[in-house]
Each structure stands twice: as structure tokens, then as C-alpha cells.
Amino acid sequence: MKKTRFLLLIITALIIAACSEDDNSSPTNEETINYFPLSIGNTWDYNNQFSATGQADFSGNETISVSGTTQVSGNQAFELNSSNPENSGLTTSIFTQGALYKSSSSLIYNGSFSVYIPDFSGLDFSLENVPVYNTQLPAGTEMFVETETFQEELEGGIPITINVAVITNMGDSFESLSVNNTEYTDVISSEWIVELEVLAAIGPVSIPILQEQQASVITNYFAKDVGLIKSESTTTLNFEVIPQVPLEDIDSSSSQELTTYNVTLD
């Protein structure tokens, strides 16, 4: 299956380990804590799980590595590669299509972003200076929002307007979190959210075929001196019943769990 199939809209969630302990506060000494070591040669190995209604579940293994550097807005940013881009996980797909750099207590992403909806063409655009996390912010703080509008045409010549919003929020922090039978301490989380609205021009009337809704939620977990240890995602699209535009609802999921890693702290 192609990577774009999992770039934001063919995904669902796994349950976070019950033994995690949420203290709903940011760690102390945020600026001295390294939640994503970015040194050339650092590697992380993941087991990726995919599930979608009407499709067979499957899994795949993937290694991402820090492969080089580039300049972004005057900052040295790091580029990542995937060993298995065809079965890449959701978050690693995003990271390997751009570059990451750190600014104070934040991890910042610059690169391309894709939204995939069956029966529509790929919705691709660029994102600049997106905070992946910011440890100085309390849980629930919105860090970034960007909106895009796309014009499409469905089979039969029906004009479609798709409104997309990409949002990142700071999440909770955890004293410990168990992932793949390994206990990690000092963990933070953050969210990527995709909101969608789809309107169809049928005759002189613009009809919502997808009411404005939170379509995808991606929660990432980062451990001190390790990096991304877990990602879990849910996607739900509930289309309106319109005979001229027969679209099927989507209920799907994806997760990534760290299995091994080899990092040098930056």
C-alpha cells in the first residue's frame, strides 16, 4: 500500500498503556531535557500497525534515521529517512517529508503535508514552523493552526470545495509510560489534528457532504533522551447521505511503537 494512504486519513487508535501515570503538568527544567535527540546517525525502530473498516489489518517494521542537515529560517534542521516508506507510520511519514529543528523548548517541523480522502485526489500543501511540542506550554494549549482550501471535481463533474485545518496542541506529561514492554520515564505528548469540511455545488446550492468535523487526531509521545516512543491515531469521517454524491464513511486507525533505538544526544 502506498504511503499516502496513511498520511492522515486511513488510521485508528490503540489504547495507551494503563500503567502510564498522568500528572497533567510540564516537566521541570524543560530547556535542559532532550525529547528528540537530533544527531546524524541516530536511529529508531518501530512496529507499525494499520487497521481500517472493510480492509484486512496489517503491520510492518520501519527504521527512521537522521540522515543529514539543511538550513531552515536560519536554523540548522535535520532530515530523516525511512527504511520502509511504503509501510511507513503516520508520524514518521510526516517527519521524513520535511526537516526538524529545535528552538528553545520546542521541536519545529517544516515540510510537506498530505491529506488523503478516498474518491478525492491527494491534498498536498506545505507547512512552515509547526511546533511539534513546546514543553513550556501547559497541556491543552494550541500551538499552531493553518487552513487551506482546495477545489476538486467528483465523477460526474460535481464541483467540490474542501476546507482543511491543521492544528497542533501540547498534550499531557507522564512520569512513566510503558511501550512494547519497556518502561520509559519523563514522557511528554502532543497532538496533530486535522479538521475537514467538504461542500458540493449541486445546481445553484452549496451542500455540505461532510460537515465541519475533527477528522483525524494523532497523539505522539516523546521520552527524555530517547525521542518518539509511540504514536496513535484515529480517523472518523461521517459523510452526509446525498444520492448525487455516494461516499462511504471512514473509520480507521494506526499506531507506531518503538522497539529499539540508537541515539547520541545533541
N, C-alpha and C positions, 0 to 999 in steps of 0.2 A: 504494500500500500504506500502511496506517496506521502511524503512528509506533510504537505499542505493539508492533508486530511485531518491532521491532529494539531493544526496551528491555532486553533481556538474553539472550534465548534463541533468536534467529534470526540467528546471526552466526558467522564463522570467521576465521582469522588470515591475514595476509600476512607474508612473511618480512622481518625487519628488514634494512636495507641492510648489505651485507657490509663496507662501508668504515667502519662505526662502530667505535669503539675503546673498549672497556670497561675501566675501571680499578677497578671494584668498590669505590669509596670515595666518600664525600660530598665535595662541593667545599669549598674553604676559604672562610672569611668568609661562612658561609651566610646570616646575617641581613641582609647588605647586598646579596644577589643577588635579583633580581626575576624569578621564573619564571612569573608570570602577572600582567601589568600590568592593574590594575583601575581604569580611569578611564572615566567616562561618554563614550560616543562611540567607544571602541576597537572595532575590527572585525577578524575573522579569516575568511578564505575557505577552504573545504575542498572537496576532491573525495572523495565517499563511495562506497565500493564494497561491494556486498552479494552474498552467494552462499549457497545452501542446496541440499542434495541434493533432487533432484526439482523444482527451480524454476529458471527462467532467471535468470542473473546480470544485475544491472543496476547503474547508477551514477547519482549525482546530485550537483549542486553546492549548497552551502549557505553562507550568511554568518551568523555569530553576532555580536552586538553587545552592549556593555554599555549597558543602556537606562535604569537608574535605581538607586535605593538604597532600603534598608529597614533596620529595626533587628532584629537577632537576638542575643539574650542580651546586650544592652547594647553590641553592636558594630555599626558601620556595615557592612552587607553589600550586595553588588552583584548586581542582577538582570540576566540575559541573555536576549535574544530570538533566535529563529531565523527566517531569511528563507524557509525551506523545511521547515516542521515535518513534513509528510507523508513526506519522504525524509530526515529528519534522521539524522545519525550517532548511534551509540550513546552516546558520551560527551557530545556536545553535547545530546542528548536529556535526559540526566540533569541537566546544568548548567542548562538553560533551564527546568527544572521546579522550581527552587529558587533559592537565593541563596548567594553565595560571599563569604567574608571571610578576611582574613589575621590570624594570631595568631603573633607571633614568627616562627619559620621554617616555619610550616605554612600550607597553604591548607585552609580548612574549608568543608564543604558542609552545608547544611540544606535539606531539601525532600522531595518525594515520590519514591517509588521503585516501579518496577513490574517484575514477573516475568511473562513470557508463556510458557505451555506450550500447544501445540495440544491441543484437546479439553477444556481446562480454562478456567474464567473467569479474567480478569486478577487477579493477586495484587498488590494495591496497599497500600503502607504508607508511613509517614513515617520519615525518618532525621534525627537531630539530631547536630550537632557531629561530623561524619565527617571525619577528616583525609584529604585527597586526596593530600597529600605532607607530609613533615616532613624537611627537609634535615639536621637534627641527628641523625637516626637512621641506623644502618648498614643496608645492603641486607639484605633478608630479615626485617626487624623487622615484626611485626604491629602495626598502628596502631589498628585498630578491629575489633570484631566485634559483630553483633547478630543475634539469632534471632527468628523469627516462626513461628507455626503457624496453618494455615488448614484449615478443614473444607469439603470440596466434596462434590458428588454427581455421579457419572457417569451417562450414559444407562443406563437400566435400574434406577436407584435404588441403585447401589452406593456406600456412603459411603467417602470418601477423606480421608485426613489428609496434608497436605503440610507438611513441615518445611523451612524456608528459613533459611540463614545467609548474611549479607553480611559480607565481610571486606575490609579494605584493608591492603596491605603496602607498605612502602617498597622501591623497586627499586634497580637499579644506577645509577651515573652514568657519563657518557661525555665524553671530551674533545671529540669531534665526532660528528655524525650527519648523514648525507645523506638528505634527504627531498625528493622531487619535484625532483631535480636542483639542490637548494640545500643548501649545507653550513652546518650550524648548530654552534656551539661552546658548550661548557659546558651539557650536557644532563643532566637527571635523569629517572628513570622511577619509576612506582608502579603498583600493581595493584589492581583491584577483582575480587573472587572471589565467585561465588555457588555455595553448596553446597546440594544438594537431596536430600530423601528423600521418597518417596511410598508410603503404606501404604493398602491396600484392605481393608475389612471384608467378607469373604466368609463368610457364615454366622457361626459363633462365633469365627472365626480372623482375625487381622490379618496380611495377607500383603504383603510388600514388592513393589511393582510397579516401583519404582525404588530400587535400593539406594543408600544414602547415598554421594554422589559429588560431586566437584568438577565442576559442570555447565558453568559459564562462567568464563573468565579474560579479563580486559580489561586490557591493558597500555597505559599512557599515557606520552607523552614530552613534556617541557616544556623549552624552551630559554630561556636567560638573555635577559631584556629582550624576549622575543617572546611566550611563552605556550605553549599546546598546539600542537605541531607534527605529532604523529602519534598515532593510536590504532589498536590492532589487537586483535582478539578472536577467541576460539574457543569453540564450544559443542558439547558431546557429551552426549547423553542415551541411555543404553542401558537400555531397559525389559525387564523380565522377560517371558518368554513365558507368558501366562496366558490360556486361552481365554475366560474371562468378561470380560477387560479387554484387548481387542486395540488396543494402542498402538504406533505406529511410532517407531523410533529416529530421533534427530535428529543431524545432523552439518552444521554451518552456520558462517558466517563473515562478518565485517565489518571494514572498515578506513576510516580517515579520514587524509587527508594535506593539510597546509597548502599552499595555492597562493600567496596574497598576504595581507598584513596591514597594518594602520594603527593603531599604538598610541602613546599618550602614557604615559610612565612615571608611576606613582603614587608 
